[in-house]
Amino acid sequence: MIHQEVITLIVIVVLLSMAWLAAGYFIYGRFIARSLRLDDARVTPACEINDGNDYVPASASMLLGQHLSAIAAAGPIVGPILAGLWFGWLPALLWIVIGSVFIGGVHDFTSLVASVRHRATSMGEVVQQHMSPLSQKLFLVFMWLALVYVIIAFTDITAQTFRAVANEEAFGPGVAASSAAYLGLGVLMGVMLRYLKTPLWLATAVFIPLVLAVVWLGTRLPPGMSATMMRVPVKGWELALLIYCLVASLMPMWLLLQPRGYLGGWFLYLTIGVGLFGALLGGYAIQYPALNLEGLKSMANGRPMLPILFITVACGACSGFHGIVTGGTTSKQIRRESDMKPVGYGAMILEALVAVLALATVMMLAKGDPLLKSDPNFIYASGLATYMGRIGINYPVALAFALLAFSTFVYDTLDVCTRLARYILQEIMGWRTFASSFVATVITLSLPLAFLMAAREKAYLDAWPIFGSSNQLLASLTLLGVSVWLGRTGRQVWMTAVPMLFMLVMTVWALVVQMLPLYAGLAGGRGLSGMKADAIISGVCGTVLLVLTAWLVAEAFSLLVLRRGTKKPE
């Protein structure tokens, strides 16, 4: 009887989460849409400019998949799993479902609308138009630094996946081979859509089975090839991934980003389906504690649940990175304004569901399970593989599918991040030529390259807390910029201002917590050589981010309160 009640609990948790998220989309999302006064009679920048390279109109269904796969990446998987392990699954779950509806969805939706209404420019340009040129420069620098953190963390995570081993069997080489084939399929699909005018439904029917086929082929690598690929060190894979980012971020969007993102969206839908099947029909019990009292007592390696929970779980609840994507690539592909609700708000709700299902792979594990000591990507992949075993798919193929799905999410973010960082650096410098695009991309990737080549393996664990802080600070600053725009055009401000204040308080608090070890050590007479790497990274980077944040907030306060800027036409 107890077992049955516990099984019912995991089903209830997932069903209630789904119902809440659906209600948020249809009720609160509709309210936000009405407040923003979406109008299909307006000509969007994608349709007006349509240069065939960066500005390319896309259907809502295609753009939703591409946008979702770009924003999702490893964030809604790694963050919820880490938070679940540290603090228990209940705090993470509550932050995901509440944050996504009232903060993350509002952030993504309003930043997308703001970008489209300003000729699909970045939020930095929106800030410049409604605040000051100095504010724009500060905001752009902040965005660029946040993207560099993302590239560092996700390149390292993906490289670790290419070296994955389970039960003394190497799965990483198969994932790497399948990943290369998957990218090739994306390019082929782009060519067919562009030049052969293949209908999207036909391309979908052809390429989705091909993607699944390359997953299966990845598990059938010759032993010699697999052994050779396993000899490639993690840093070798990191270098290869950064070279891929360099090439992919300079390619026209129709050739790789749009079709690859669309296929990645389908991959994401498939993993959501597998996760729902396992959580609802797999018959698994919730075994991991709702509150991890041991983790709370140790304050998650010295970090208190409040406020660290809110920077550990970013994607899935609220993420500043999403605002960069909406204003960098997605806004340049919006075909009509009504598409912005399903693409902006809807993608955030779907990402929250991904986060809930990722958290479920922790919920079903008992305390003391050896898998809990694994990396978050392997916990997630093992959970999906276990689910798929219930329908007769053997574990090696299922695990390869899950690991490739994880890598696919990261691929979609890595090259998008690099492209966005290139846009931002060009905007800061005023560069417009293709040669400057190449130079800006090389400069952007040089910092992740230097960090990853010099750091130890799994350096992303050092960078993750500061990545989370910068990401959430960026979300609060994006909401700040949107609030200024709404206020100066006579719109309701509270729906963005209240989330902005909450995120600002929590992330500044988290940033100060992370900076304290560095300054406490310096005050105690300890030199940098006697400190841990994560303390130095968090302290130095945190100081820079805190100064930029204070400067921007002061600029906004001066405009809205002291100078009381006049209203501007939209």
SVG drawing of the C-alpha trace seen along z (x, -y; Angstrom):
<svg xmlns="http://www.w3.org/2000/svg" viewBox="-7 -66 58 71">
<polyline fill="none" stroke="black" stroke-width="0.4" points="0.0,0.0 2.8,-2.4 4.5,-1.7 1.4,-2.4 0.9,-5.7 4.4,-6.8 4.0,-5.9 0.9,-8.0 2.8,-10.9 5.3,-11.2 2.4,-11.0 0.5,-13.7 3.6,-15.9 4.1,-15.8 0.5,-16.1 0.0,-19.1 3.1,-20.7 1.8,-20.2 -1.6,-21.6 -0.1,-24.7 2.2,-25.4 -0.7,-25.0 -2.8,-27.4 0.1,-29.9 0.4,-29.8 -3.3,-30.2 -4.3,-32.6 -1.2,-34.7 0.3,-34.5 -2.9,-35.8 -2.9,-38.7 0.7,-39.7 -0.1,-39.5 -3.1,-41.9 -1.0,-44.3 1.7,-44.3 -1.0,-44.9 0.2,-42.5 -0.9,-43.4 -0.4,-41.3 -0.9,-44.4 2.5,-45.5 5.3,-44.5 8.0,-42.6 11.7,-43.3 12.1,-39.7 9.6,-40.4 10.7,-44.0 14.4,-43.3 14.5,-39.6 18.2,-39.6 18.5,-35.8 21.2,-35.7 20.3,-37.0 16.7,-38.3 14.7,-35.3 11.0,-34.9 10.1,-31.5 6.8,-29.8 5.8,-29.7 6.1,-25.9 9.6,-25.9 10.7,-28.9 9.3,-27.4 11.5,-24.3 14.6,-26.3 14.1,-28.8 13.3,-26.1 16.4,-24.1 18.5,-27.3 17.4,-28.4 17.1,-24.9 20.6,-23.4 22.0,-21.9 20.6,-24.6 17.1,-23.0 18.9,-19.7 22.1,-20.5 20.6,-23.2 17.5,-21.4 19.5,-18.2 22.2,-20.0 19.6,-21.9 17.7,-18.7 20.8,-16.9 21.9,-19.8 18.6,-20.9 16.0,-18.2 13.5,-18.1 10.7,-20.3 12.5,-23.7 13.7,-23.2 10.3,-22.2 8.5,-25.2 11.0,-27.6 10.7,-26.0 6.9,-26.1 6.3,-29.5 9.3,-31.2 8.6,-30.1 5.1,-31.5 5.5,-34.8 9.2,-35.6 10.8,-33.6 7.9,-33.6 7.3,-37.3 11.1,-38.0 11.2,-36.0 7.9,-37.3 8.4,-40.9 12.1,-41.0 11.1,-39.4 8.4,-42.0 10.7,-44.8 13.3,-43.6 10.8,-43.2 9.4,-46.6 12.9,-48.0 13.7,-46.5 14.9,-43.2 17.9,-44.8 19.4,-43.5 18.3,-44.6 21.4,-46.8 19.9,-48.9 16.6,-49.1 18.4,-50.3 20.3,-52.9 17.1,-54.3 15.2,-54.6 18.0,-55.2 21.4,-56.4 24.4,-55.5 26.5,-54.7 23.7,-52.3 23.8,-50.6 27.6,-50.1 27.4,-48.7 24.5,-46.4 26.3,-45.1 29.5,-44.4 27.4,-42.5 25.7,-40.5 29.0,-39.6 30.5,-38.4 27.4,-36.3 27.7,-34.6 31.4,-33.9 30.4,-32.1 27.8,-30.0 30.3,-29.0 32.9,-27.9 30.4,-25.9 28.6,-24.2 31.7,-23.4 33.2,-21.7 30.0,-19.7 29.7,-18.5 33.4,-17.5 32.8,-15.4 29.9,-13.7 32.1,-12.7 34.2,-10.7 31.3,-9.1 31.7,-5.6 29.1,-3.3 29.6,0.2 33.1,0.2 31.6,-0.5 32.5,-3.7 29.5,-5.6 31.2,-8.9 32.7,-8.1 29.3,-7.0 27.7,-10.2 30.5,-12.2 30.1,-10.4 26.3,-10.7 26.6,-14.4 28.7,-15.0 26.2,-13.1 23.3,-15.1 25.0,-18.4 25.5,-17.1 21.8,-16.2 21.0,-19.8 23.0,-21.3 21.4,-18.9 17.9,-19.8 18.7,-23.5 19.9,-23.0 16.7,-21.0 14.4,-23.6 16.2,-26.5 16.9,-25.3 14.6,-22.3 11.7,-24.0 11.0,-20.8 7.8,-21.2 8.5,-21.4 6.2,-18.4 8.1,-16.3 11.5,-17.3 10.3,-16.5 9.1,-13.1 12.4,-12.3 14.9,-13.8 13.5,-12.8 13.9,-9.1 17.4,-9.8 18.3,-11.5 17.2,-8.4 19.1,-6.2 22.4,-8.1 21.8,-7.5 21.6,-3.8 24.6,-3.8 26.6,-5.6 26.2,-2.5 27.7,-0.4 31.1,-2.0 33.9,0.4 35.9,1.1 39.1,-0.3 37.4,-3.6 35.8,-3.8 39.2,-3.2 40.9,-5.8 38.2,-8.4 38.5,-7.6 42.1,-8.5 41.2,-12.1 41.6,-14.0 38.8,-16.3 40.7,-19.3 41.0,-18.0 37.2,-17.8 36.9,-21.3 39.2,-22.7 37.2,-20.9 33.9,-22.2 35.2,-25.8 36.4,-25.4 32.8,-24.2 31.4,-27.3 33.7,-29.5 32.5,-28.0 28.8,-27.5 28.3,-31.0 29.4,-32.6 27.2,-30.4 23.8,-31.8 21.0,-31.0 19.0,-29.1 21.9,-26.7 22.5,-25.4 20.9,-27.3 17.2,-27.1 17.1,-23.4 19.4,-22.1 17.4,-24.0 14.2,-22.6 15.5,-19.1 16.8,-19.8 13.4,-20.9 12.0,-17.6 14.7,-15.9 13.6,-17.9 9.9,-16.9 10.9,-13.3 12.8,-13.5 9.8,-15.3 7.7,-12.4 10.1,-9.8 10.3,-11.7 6.5,-11.9 6.2,-8.2 8.6,-7.3 7.3,-9.7 3.6,-8.9 3.6,-5.3 6.9,-3.8 5.8,-2.9 8.7,-4.5 8.5,-5.7 9.8,-9.0 12.8,-7.9 15.0,-11.0 14.0,-13.3 11.8,-16.4 14.2,-18.3 17.8,-17.2 18.4,-17.9 22.1,-16.9 22.6,-19.3 20.8,-22.1 22.9,-21.5 26.1,-21.7 24.7,-24.6 25.5,-22.9 29.3,-23.2 29.1,-26.4 26.4,-28.0 22.9,-28.6 19.8,-27.5 18.6,-31.1 19.7,-32.6 21.8,-29.9 18.7,-28.0 17.8,-30.9 21.1,-31.0 21.6,-27.2 18.2,-26.7 18.3,-29.3 17.0,-27.8 13.7,-26.2 12.6,-29.0 14.2,-32.3 17.3,-32.9 18.9,-36.1 20.4,-34.1 17.0,-33.8 16.7,-37.5 19.9,-37.5 18.5,-34.8 15.1,-36.6 16.9,-39.8 19.7,-38.2 18.3,-35.5 14.6,-34.8 13.4,-38.4 14.9,-38.4 12.8,-35.5 9.3,-36.4 6.9,-36.4 3.9,-38.0 3.4,-39.5 0.9,-36.9 3.7,-34.3 5.5,-35.9 3.3,-34.4 3.9,-30.7 7.5,-31.3 8.4,-33.6 6.2,-32.6 5.4,-29.1 9.0,-28.0 9.7,-29.1 6.8,-26.9 8.0,-23.9 11.5,-24.5 10.0,-24.4 8.5,-21.0 11.9,-19.8 13.3,-21.0 10.5,-19.2 11.2,-15.9 15.0,-16.3 14.3,-16.7 12.2,-13.5 15.3,-11.6 16.7,-12.6 13.4,-12.0 13.3,-8.3 16.8,-7.7 17.3,-6.5 19.8,-8.2 23.1,-6.4 22.5,-5.3 26.0,-5.3 24.4,-7.2 24.0,-10.3 27.8,-10.7 27.7,-11.0 27.7,-14.2 24.2,-15.7 24.2,-14.9 24.7,-11.2 22.1,-11.1 19.6,-12.6 20.7,-10.3 20.5,-7.2 17.0,-8.2 15.8,-8.5 17.5,-5.2 15.8,-3.4 12.4,-4.8 13.1,-3.6 14.0,-0.1 10.3,0.2 9.3,0.2 11.9,2.7 14.8,0.5 18.1,1.9 20.1,-0.1 23.1,-1.0 20.9,-2.4 18.7,-4.2 21.7,-5.7 23.2,-6.8 19.9,-8.5 19.7,-10.3 23.4,-11.4 23.0,-12.6 19.8,-14.5 21.7,-16.2 24.6,-17.1 22.1,-18.3 20.6,-20.8 24.1,-22.1 25.1,-22.3 22.1,-24.4 23.2,-26.8 26.9,-26.9 26.8,-28.2 23.9,-30.5 25.9,-31.9 28.9,-32.5 26.8,-34.2 25.1,-36.4 28.4,-37.3 29.7,-38.2 26.7,-40.5 27.2,-42.2 30.9,-42.8 30.3,-44.2 27.6,-46.4 30.0,-47.7 32.8,-48.3 30.6,-49.6 31.8,-46.9 29.7,-45.9 31.8,-43.9 32.1,-40.1 35.8,-40.4 34.8,-42.1 32.4,-39.2 35.3,-36.8 37.5,-38.9 34.7,-39.4 34.0,-35.7 37.7,-34.9 38.0,-37.4 34.9,-36.0 36.2,-32.4 39.7,-33.3 38.6,-33.7 36.8,-30.3 39.8,-28.7 42.3,-30.2 40.2,-29.3 39.5,-25.7 43.1,-25.0 44.5,-26.3 41.8,-24.9 41.4,-21.4 38.9,-19.0 35.3,-19.7 36.2,-23.3 32.5,-24.1 31.9,-23.2 34.1,-26.1 32.3,-28.4 28.7,-27.2 27.9,-29.4 29.2,-32.5 27.6,-31.6 24.3,-31.3 24.7,-34.6 25.6,-36.5 22.8,-34.8 20.2,-35.8 21.6,-39.3 21.3,-39.6 17.6,-38.6 17.0,-41.3 18.7,-43.9 16.8,-42.8 13.5,-43.2 14.8,-46.6 15.3,-47.7 11.9,-46.4 10.3,-48.2 11.9,-51.5 10.6,-50.9 7.1,-50.1 7.0,-53.0 8.2,-55.5 5.6,-54.3 2.7,-54.4 2.3,-50.7 1.9,-48.7 5.2,-48.4 4.4,-46.3 4.3,-43.0 8.1,-43.4 9.2,-45.6 8.1,-43.2 10.0,-40.2 12.9,-42.5 13.2,-43.5 12.9,-39.9 15.6,-38.7 17.9,-41.6 17.7,-41.1 18.3,-37.4 21.1,-37.5 23.0,-40.3 22.7,-38.5 24.0,-35.3 26.9,-37.2 27.9,-38.7 27.9,-35.2 30.2,-33.9 32.6,-36.9 33.0,-36.7 35.6,-33.8 38.0,-35.8 37.8,-39.0 37.8,-37.1 41.0,-35.4 42.7,-38.6 41.7,-40.3 43.2,-37.4 46.5,-37.8 46.2,-34.8 47.5,-35.4 45.8,-34.2 48.1,-31.2 46.6,-29.8 43.0,-30.0 40.8,-27.6 40.3,-28.3 36.5,-28.7 36.9,-31.3 39.2,-33.4 36.9,-33.0 33.8,-33.9 35.5,-36.8 37.0,-38.5 34.2,-37.9 31.6,-38.7 33.2,-42.1 33.1,-43.1 29.5,-42.0 28.4,-43.7 30.0,-47.0 28.3,-46.8 25.0,-46.0 25.2,-48.9 26.1,-51.3 23.2,-50.2 20.7,-50.4 21.9,-53.9 21.5,-55.0 17.9,-53.6 17.1,-55.2 18.4,-58.6 16.3,-58.4 13.0,-57.2 13.1,-59.0 15.5,-61.9 15.0,-63.1 11.6,-61.6 12.1,-61.0 9.2,-62.1 7.1,-59.5 8.3,-58.4 6.3,-57.1 6.7,-53.3"/>
</svg>
